[in-house]
Amino acid sequence: MRKPKTISASRIEGALKTGLPGLLRRAENLCYQYELPTKLGTLLISPCEGAIRTRFEDVPPAAPCGASLNSYSGKWNFEGLDDDALVGRAIYWIERIAS
């Protein structure tokens, strides 16, 4: 059985750096390598193989669009990124709430 195609974490990281100018690098040993100030609070971001995993430091009162928000943990993940258009769409939704 063939493994499904996914976008590499390094390629997703490059797209995040290009598409989100307010992205800030965090300490090396943290689960989420980046943070982004947003209108809904600080968003922690981790580029992964085929995914952009994010979590708000504090669960926002309103859910952003683009992916479902876990109202308990504040996780707002973009999974199944198997082509650049999907990565671009995820970054679009993240950028919409950037402050």
NUROTOR-131626 format. One record per residue (C-alpha): residue number from 1; z negated, y negated, x. Coordinates in pm, whole numbers, plus 50000, padded with zeros to 5 digits. Example, Ala and Ser with C-alpha at 12.3 -4.5 7.8 and 13.67 -1.06 7.14 Angstrom:
REM residues 2
+-----+-------+-------+-------+
| seq |    up | north |  east |
+-----+-------+-------+-------+
|   1 | 49220 | 50450 | 51230 |
|   2 | 49286 | 50106 | 51367 |
+-----+-------+-------+-------+
REM end
This chain:
REM residues 99
+-----+-------+-------+-------+
| seq |    up | north |  east |
+-----+-------+-------+-------+
|   1 | 50000 | 50000 | 50000 |
|   2 | 50096 | 49658 | 50134 |
|   3 | 49829 | 49390 | 50174 |
|   4 | 49898 | 49082 | 49956 |
|   5 | 50024 | 48776 | 50142 |
|   6 | 49770 | 48496 | 50185 |
|   7 | 49764 | 48165 | 50367 |
|   8 | 49558 | 48174 | 50688 |
|   9 | 49229 | 47987 | 50712 |
|  10 | 49361 | 47779 | 51001 |
|  11 | 49668 | 47671 | 50801 |
|  12 | 49449 | 47580 | 50504 |
|  13 | 49218 | 47386 | 50739 |
|  14 | 49515 | 47188 | 50872 |
|  15 | 49630 | 47107 | 50520 |
|  16 | 49278 | 46992 | 50425 |
|  17 | 49259 | 46762 | 50729 |
|  18 | 49600 | 46614 | 50648 |
|  19 | 49547 | 46579 | 50273 |
|  20 | 49187 | 46458 | 50268 |
|  21 | 49139 | 46163 | 50507 |
|  22 | 48770 | 46130 | 50413 |
|  23 | 48691 | 46488 | 50523 |
|  24 | 48396 | 46502 | 50766 |
|  25 | 48319 | 46785 | 51009 |
|  26 | 47969 | 46934 | 50983 |
|  27 | 47764 | 47127 | 51241 |
|  28 | 47933 | 47442 | 51374 |
|  29 | 47692 | 47709 | 51243 |
|  30 | 47702 | 47614 | 50877 |
|  31 | 47866 | 47815 | 50599 |
|  32 | 48064 | 47508 | 50490 |
|  33 | 48230 | 47343 | 50790 |
|  34 | 48329 | 47020 | 50615 |
|  35 | 48196 | 46773 | 50362 |
|  36 | 48367 | 46514 | 50150 |
|  37 | 48209 | 46224 | 49963 |
|  38 | 48328 | 46235 | 49601 |
|  39 | 48268 | 46052 | 49274 |
|  40 | 48062 | 46355 | 49165 |
|  41 | 47851 | 46382 | 49483 |
|  42 | 47896 | 46541 | 49824 |
|  43 | 48136 | 46835 | 49821 |
|  44 | 48091 | 47097 | 50091 |
|  45 | 48418 | 47265 | 50192 |
|  46 | 48508 | 47584 | 50379 |
|  47 | 48870 | 47682 | 50448 |
|  48 | 48898 | 48062 | 50423 |
|  49 | 49172 | 48323 | 50434 |
|  50 | 49365 | 48261 | 50110 |
|  51 | 49095 | 48033 | 49962 |
|  52 | 48924 | 47698 | 49973 |
|  53 | 48557 | 47755 | 49898 |
|  54 | 48361 | 47450 | 49792 |
|  55 | 48016 | 47372 | 49658 |
|  56 | 47861 | 47049 | 49544 |
|  57 | 47528 | 46970 | 49714 |
|  58 | 47395 | 46889 | 49367 |
|  59 | 47561 | 47031 | 49055 |
|  60 | 47749 | 46738 | 48899 |
|  61 | 47689 | 46642 | 48534 |
|  62 | 48063 | 46670 | 48461 |
|  63 | 48291 | 46951 | 48575 |
|  64 | 48601 | 46851 | 48775 |
|  65 | 48942 | 46993 | 48682 |
|  66 | 49156 | 47232 | 48883 |
|  67 | 48920 | 47531 | 48903 |
|  68 | 48615 | 47640 | 48708 |
|  69 | 48281 | 47499 | 48820 |
|  70 | 47979 | 47730 | 48840 |
|  71 | 47724 | 47520 | 48655 |
|  72 | 47433 | 47696 | 48828 |
|  73 | 47538 | 47702 | 49195 |
|  74 | 47779 | 47406 | 49200 |
|  75 | 48055 | 47626 | 49345 |
|  76 | 48410 | 47509 | 49271 |
|  77 | 48639 | 47755 | 49450 |
|  78 | 49015 | 47778 | 49478 |
|  79 | 49107 | 48146 | 49531 |
|  80 | 49431 | 48341 | 49563 |
|  81 | 49612 | 48083 | 49775 |
|  82 | 49921 | 48280 | 49872 |
|  83 | 50171 | 47996 | 49914 |
|  84 | 50166 | 47636 | 50034 |
|  85 | 50226 | 47500 | 49684 |
|  86 | 49895 | 47650 | 49566 |
|  87 | 49715 | 47504 | 49869 |
|  88 | 49869 | 47165 | 49787 |
|  89 | 49761 | 47193 | 49424 |
|  90 | 49402 | 47272 | 49525 |
|  91 | 49395 | 46974 | 49762 |
|  92 | 49539 | 46757 | 49484 |
|  93 | 49242 | 46841 | 49258 |
|  94 | 48992 | 46785 | 49537 |
|  95 | 49154 | 46453 | 49632 |
|  96 | 49136 | 46331 | 49271 |
|  97 | 48756 | 46319 | 49286 |
|  98 | 48728 | 46188 | 49646 |
|  99 | 48556 | 45851 | 49669 |
+-----+-------+-------+-------+
REM end
